[in-house]
Amino acid sequence: MDVKNKKILLFGATGAVGGEVLKALLELPGVGKVTVLGRRKVKALSVGGKLVQAVVDLADPPSFAKYLKGQSH
């Protein structure tokens, strides 16, 4: 998979599997930004500005529509 300066959108990052996926994404040098949407924020990670977090109502898509724009994955 070619991951070069990608913008990744991730749901479920506060769960066990999602948390591990988030850690892996943040360690990839070609990933420019990871946006995490969920009911609560993930615990603070030292990631050099790659992580964007937003607490949203996942049952209300219009509440997080602005975060979907510009994502590559």
N, C-alpha and C positions, 0 to 999 in steps of 0.2 A: 504494500500500500504506500503510495507516494503522499506523504504528509508534509507539505512545505508551506509555512505561513498560513496554515488553515485556521479558520474560525469554527470552533466546535460548540454545539449546543448540547447540553447534557441534562436530562431529567433523572431524578432518583439518586443523586450523588450523596445523600445522607445515609443511604442503606449500605450494607456490607459490600455487596458487589459493585454498586455504583461508586462507592468511596475508593475502591481499588482501581476502577476504571479511571476515575478522576486523577488519582496519583500518577498512573501510567501516562495519561495524556499530558499532564503538566511537565513530565520529565522528557517528553519528546522535543528535540530541538526545533523541529519544523513546525510545531504548533504555536501560533502567534497568540491565540486567545481562546479560553474555555469559558463559556457562559453557562452557569449553573442556575436552573430555575427549580424552585421547590417550596415546600411549606415552611421550611426553616433554612437558615444558612448552615453551611458546613463549618466545621471548626477551622480556625485560622491555619493557613498553610503558607510557608515562605516560598513564594513562586515567582518572584520578580515581576509582578504586575500582569501576569497572564490570566489571572482568575477574576471573573466578573460574576457577582452573585446577586440574585434578586429573589425576594420572598413574594410569591404570587399565589393566586387561587387557581389551581390547576383545573378546577371544574368550570372556570370562567375564561375561556380562551382570549376574549378581547382584552382581559387584564394583563396578558403577557405578549400580545401580538407584536409590540414594538421590539421585543428581544429576538424575534424570528427573522427580522430583516437583516440582510448582510451576512448571514451564516453560510458557511460553505459545506458543513456537515452536521 
